[in-house]
């Protein structure tokens, strides 16, 4: 039996079973087939199956590919035991409404591919995070909620 190092968790899985439409998943048992992750969204966007404008947070009216990239950055940091808040920004990104450069798209495509199966490619994932200053959280973030740069 293969031991799993990573477990997908979801706060939305904590809803009553009727709301979860008959699934037996719990917040601590989210199968890969029922969770939408940032890496899967990059793939759907690349093939044209997903409009990135549908990804984001409607409460603040912010959507787009930058939102997906930001979540990939958070995923990569978390997989490297650097758990950040969703409103903490650092490193590689682009502003809402801006078009990413080819280099930015390539960078986040690489991150997406590494996070598909973190157990299988953990060495590469770790190297990517540790050796790319635009991805590694250096202790300073822009806290969107407070509108200020902070040391964390």
Secondary structure, DSSP 8 states (H G I E B T S, - for coil): ----S-----SGGGS-TTTTTT---BTTB--GGG---HHHHHHHHHTTSS-GGGSEEGGGTEESHHHHHHHHHHHHHHHTT----TTEE-SS---TT----HHHHHHHHHHHHHHTTTTTTHHHHHHHHHH-TTTS--SEEEETTTTEEEE-
